[in-house]
């Protein structure tokens, strides 16, 4: 895990409860500064990665909306945090702020009460679906990396305990970090961790400040033994035919990744493992910012010959692979996966 040691803690007055005070006390050398809004920070004079390292924000989540998903989960739970220590070049969360340090929401009791009210209104027993045959699943890490949040805030363990004990709800989250402290908590299969994977050399370019693919692969069996559901997340799938001046085919690299996964995972873990697959969607504004932060990554992410524009539901201009090309890419991905790891079912792919 990263050695996160913020120099400054920004907080809103309504977030400064006992949880916040305990959390701030873990960083006694950090200075405290009140801000008006957790999502509109003053100019701190810090650039992208520096802000992620040096700042921690404590806020109160006011809008506790629960949205339908149907992909990674049945529902998306209200955010426990926002932002991440990592600086992945394709991150959709970073697009919406000039700087995006980790923000921890301190009104966890209210967030979990909202989930409890929501799930208890759902029909029971649940009709089995691809997210889970028994429980309603809630994604608890859409806007942050819960493995990092767990290392910062004790409240995250309380959240996992809530899902472990709940008669109808189950938690799930994707991660690019291996927090071995999570192994000390046994969720009794009521928490699903989805380890994000992509070819090793590509990850080195775009998965900035995250744990290596090798480290993630080595953790799979350990998390299963600790009591987690363990799935994998091939996201984003980036299509390329060269890296810099080197000819390199994405299809060959994914074949090698599947072989590494097959080698790493025990047979009893393979039985329960499934994957989800999401091809890259990028963003025009993010592309421009990345040119000043990580231009080598943009050689892979911004490929106009392969891509077309699409206006997002939030009004942003996104780019995605051209529809007809993408259909062929998806077919190719499925064929390679079935040849190398037929034991790994695809929960969804798009």
N, C-alpha and C positions, 0 to 999 in steps of 0.2 A: 504494500500500500504506500501511496505517496506520503512523505513527511510534511503534512499540512500544518503550518504554524503561522496563522495570520498575524500581521502586524497591526491591523486595525479591524475593529468590529463595529459595523454600522447597524443601528437598530431603530425600529419605530417604537414610539412610546407604548402603543397598545400590545406590542409583542413582549414587553419586558416583564414576564411572569417568572415564577420560580424555576421553570424549565430553562428559560433563557438565562437566568442568573447562574444556574448550575453550569450550563454550557459555556458561558463566558468565563466562568471561573477556571475552566480547563486551559485557558490561554491568558495567564496572569500578566504577561508582558504586552499584550495587545491594548492599544488605546481604544476607548469607547467614544462613539460619536452618534448623536441622534440624527435621524433623517426623517423627512416627512412621509416618503413613500418607499417601500422596499423595491419597487419595480421601476422607479425613476430616480436614479442615484445622481448626486452632484458630480461634477468633474473632479475626479480624484488625481488627475495627472498621471494615471497608470495606463499602460497599454495592455493589450489582450491577455497574454500569458501572465504578466506581472499582477494584473488584477485578480486572476484566478488563484494566485499563490498568496497574495498579501492581504486580501479582504475576505471577511465573512460577514454576511448580512443576516440579521434576525428579523423576521417579519411575522405578521399575522395574516393567515389566509382568510379573506373575507368571503369570497365566492366559492362555496363548496359544491360545485357542480359535479355531477356524476354522469358521464357520457357513455352511450352504447359503443361497443367496439366490434365484437364478433370475430376478431382476428386473433391477436395475442391473448385476448381475454374476453369475457362477456361484457365487462364494463371497465372504464378508466376511472379510477378513484381520484378524489381531490388530491392535489399535489402535496406531498410531505416536504418537498424541497424543490428548488429550481436552480439550474446551473450545475456546473461540474468542474472538477479539477482538471480534467482532460481538455484537450483542445482539438478534437477531431475536425478535420477540414470540412466535412459535410454536415455538421451538427445543425439541426433545424432549430434548436433552442437558442443558440448563439445569434441567430439571424435577427432576433427581435430587440436586441439591446446593444448599445455601443460598447459597453463592457458587461460581462456576465459572470460575476463571482458566484460562489455557492451561497444560496439563500436557504436557510432552514426556517420552516414555519413552526412556531412554538405552540400553537393551539391544537395540539394533536388530539386531545380529548374530544374537541368539537368535530374534528375531521372523522374520527372513528365513529362517533355517534351518528354522523350523517350516513356513513356506510352501513351501519347497523340498521337504521331506519329504512334505508333503500332496499337492502337485501331481504329484510323481513316482509316487504311488500310484494316480493316476487312469488310466482306460483311455486308450490312445493308439493311433492318432490320435483326437482328440476328435470326437464326433458334433456336427456344426454345429448351433447353436441361435441364438436371437435375441440373446444376449449377444455372441457372436463366432463366425465360421465356422471358425476355426482354433485359437485359443488359449483356455485356461481363464482367465477373467477374475476378478480379485480387487479388491474395493472396498477402497481403502487410506485412505479418509477419512470413514468413517461417523460418527465421534464428534468430528470437528474439521474445520477448513478447511485443506486441505493447502497452498493458496496462501500462507496466513499462516505455517504451520509451516515452509515452504520458506525464508521470509525470516528465520526465527529459527535454525533448526538445519541445519547442513551435512549431517547424517545423512539428511535427506529426499532430497537429491540422490543419495546412495548407494543409497537404496531404489529410486528411479526407474531408476538404472543397473542394479540387480539385475534388474528386470523387463525392461528393454530387452535384456539379454543372455540372459535365460532362454529355453530352447528351447520351453517349454510354457506359460509364464505371462504374463499381460498385466495391467497395472494400470489402474484407473479411479477417478476421484473427481469429486465435484460441488463447485462453488465459487461464492461470491458476490463474490470479489475477483479483480482482475486484477493478478497479480504478473508484471511484464514480465521479471524475471530468469529466469523459467521459459522464456522464449523463447530463451535462450542454450543450453538443453539440447535436443538433438534426439533424441527417443525412437524415431524411425523407426517411427512408428505403433504402438508397443508400450505407449503410455500414452494413455488416452482421458480428456479433460477434458470435463466436463458443466457448462456454464454455466447457472446457475439464472436463470430469467426469470419476471417477472410484470408486469402493467401498471405503468407508471411511477409514477402517483400513489399506488397501493397500496403499492408498494415503499418509497416515502418514509415511509409510516406504520409499516410492520411490519418492513422489512429494516434495522433500526437499525445504524448504524456499519458499513455495508458499502459497496462500490462501487456507483455508480449503474447503472441498467439501460442507459443510453446508453453508458457506458464498457464494460460487458460486451459489448454488441452490436458495438461497434467493434473488440473484440479477437478476434472469431471468426476472421476471415481470417488474422490474424497468427499465431494458434496453429496453424492448419492449415499455414501456410507453414513454421512451425518444426518440423513433423514429428509433430504430435499428431493423433489422431482427435479430432474436435470434434463433440459432440452438445449438445443443449440439454435442460434439465430444467424443465418447467413445474410447479413445486412450491413451496409448496402452492397449488393453485387455490382461491381464496377467492371465494365467491358473495355478492353484495351487490346491493342496489338503491338505495343511497344512501351518501354519505360525509358524516357530520355532518348538516347540513340540506340538503345538495345532492343532488338526484336524480341517480343515476349507475348505469348498468347494466353488470354485469360482462361481459356478452356483447359489448357495444360496445367495451369496453376491451380485451378479448382480440383482437377483430378488428383493432383498431389496432396492438396489439403484434405480431400476425402480419404485418401490412403493414410494420412497422418492421424485422422480422427478414428479410422477403423483400427489402427494399431494401438491407440491410446485408451480406447474404451473397452472395459471388460464385457464379457458376454451377458452377464446378468443386468448390466446397466444399459446395454443396447436394447434389451427387451422393452424398456419403458421410454426410450428416447425418441423424440420426434423433432422436426425442425420447422422453421418458418423462413421464407425467402422473400426478400424485398430488393428489387432492383433500384439502382440509384435514381433519386430525384435531387436535383441541385437547384440553386437559386441565383438569379442574376446579380442581385446586390451582394450576396455572399461571395460570389466569384470575384467581384471587384475588390472587396475587402481582403480576400485571400491572396490576391496578387501582391499585396504588401506584407503578408504574414507568412504564407507558405506557397510560393508560386510553383514549386515542383509538383505539388499535389494537384494544382489546377490543370496541369498537362494531362491528368487522368480524368478529372472531374468535368472539365469543360471541353467537350468534343462536338462542336456544332454539326459536323458531318453525320453524327449518329443521333442527334438530339433534336427535339422540337419543343416549343414553348407551351406552357399550360398555366393558366391563371389559377392560383390556389383558392381555396374557400375563404381565405383571409385577405385576398386581394393582391398577394405578392405574385411576381412573375417567376415561375419555376420552369425548369427544363427537365425533360425526361427523354428516355430513348424513344425514337420514332416507333409508332404503334406496330407496324408490320415487321420491323426489325426486332422489336422486343418480343413479339410472338415467337420468332425463330430462336431468339436468345433463351427464352423460357424453355422451349422444347429441348434445346441443347443442354441446358443445365439439368433438366430432369433426366435426360438420357445418361449423362455422365454420372449423376448421383446413383441411378439405378444399377449402373454397371459396377460401381465401386462400393457403395454402402446401401444395398437394397433393404437392409434392416431398418433404415432411418426413414420413417414416414414423413411426408410433407404435409404439415397442417394447413398451410396456405402458401401461395406464391403469386406475386404480381410485380 
